[in-house]
Amino acid sequence: GFLHYMVDNCEFNSSKLNDIEYIYSHYYNKLEYIRFSSSVGKFVGYTEVGIKNAERLNNGPEVITSRGEKERYCFRNVGVFTESALTKS
């Protein structure tokens, strides 16, 4: 069978919000073919299909929306997670 999935990820190693990196990846059959990283600020393709899609997404409104996901998705959720984790450690 074939498997396609997407992953939203917030990577951080401190409680400082400016250290957070937002990563959004698409996978097909366990192979990552495209990624948006808040550190890079654009989509990057890793396969032929991923490169074509990255070009399209970087020239459309999707790249602007994705640039705001660090604040919308990570900042909102990481604060809750770290507060919860720190009170239990």
ZATI-157110 format. One record per residue (C-alpha): residue in one letter; x, y, z; chain; residue number from 0. Coordinates in steps of 0.1 Angstrom, whole numbers, plus 5000, padded with zeros to 4 digits. Layout:
BEGIN
   res      X      Y      Z   chain     n
     A      X      Y      Z       A   NUM
...
END
This chain:
BEGIN
   res      X      Y      Z   chain     n
     G   5000   5000   5000       A     0
     F   5008   5037   4998       A     1
     L   5010   5060   5028       A     2
     H   5008   5098   5027       A     3
     Y   5010   5119   5058       A     4
     M   5018   5153   5071       A     5
     V   5035   5163   5103       A     6
     D   5035   5196   5122       A     7
     N   5064   5199   5146       A     8
     C   5077   5225   5171       A     9
     E   5113   5219   5180       A    10
     F   5128   5236   5210       A    11
     N   5152   5230   5238       A    12
     S   5145   5258   5262       A    13
     S   5115   5277   5275       A    14
     K   5125   5308   5255       A    15
     L   5099   5312   5227       A    16
     N   5124   5327   5202       A    17
     D   5143   5294   5202       A    18
     I   5114   5275   5187       A    19
     E   5115   5262   5151       A    20
     Y   5082   5252   5134       A    21
     I   5085   5224   5108       A    22
     Y   5058   5212   5085       A    23
     S   5066   5181   5065       A    24
     H   5049   5159   5039       A    25
     Y   5058   5122   5036       A    26
     Y   5050   5096   5010       A    27
     N   5059   5060   5018       A    28
     K   5082   5071   5047       A    29
     L   5101   5095   5025       A    30
     E   5100   5132   5032       A    31
     Y   5095   5150   5000       A    32
     I   5087   5186   5010       A    33
     R   5092   5207   5042       A    34
     F   5085   5241   5055       A    35
     S   5108   5254   5082       A    36
     S   5104   5286   5101       A    37
     S   5142   5290   5101       A    38
     V   5144   5289   5063       A    39
     G   5111   5307   5058       A    40
     K   5100   5288   5027       A    41
     F   5092   5254   5014       A    42
     V   5121   5231   5003       A    43
     G   5116   5200   4981       A    44
     Y   5137   5169   4985       A    45
     T   5124   5149   4955       A    46
     E   5115   5158   4920       A    47
     V   5078   5161   4930       A    48
     G   5087   5180   4962       A    49
     I   5108   5205   4943       A    50
     K   5080   5213   4919       A    51
     N   5055   5216   4948       A    52
     A   5079   5238   4968       A    53
     E   5082   5262   4938       A    54
     R   5044   5264   4935       A    55
     L   5039   5269   4973       A    56
     N   5066   5295   4976       A    57
     N   5049   5316   4949       A    58
     G   5015   5313   4964       A    59
     P   4997   5324   4996       A    60
     E   5006   5291   5014       A    61
     V   5042   5304   5022       A    62
     I   5028   5335   5039       A    63
     T   5003   5314   5059       A    64
     S   5030   5289   5069       A    65
     R   5053   5318   5081       A    66
     G   5026   5326   5107       A    67
     E   5023   5291   5120       A    68
     K   5052   5294   5145       A    69
     E   5033   5320   5164       A    70
     R   4999   5305   5159       A    71
     Y   5007   5268   5164       A    72
     C   5039   5266   5184       A    73
     F   5037   5296   5208       A    74
     R   5002   5287   5218       A    75
     N   5009   5250   5224       A    76
     V   5045   5250   5237       A    77
     G   5037   5273   5266       A    78
     V   5010   5249   5278       A    79
     F   5032   5219   5273       A    80
     T   5063   5233   5291       A    81
     E   5042   5246   5320       A    82
     S   5026   5212   5324       A    83
     A   5058   5192   5320       A    84
     L   5078   5215   5344       A    85
     T   5052   5211   5372       A    86
     K   5055   5173   5370       A    87
     S   5093   5171   5369       A    88
END
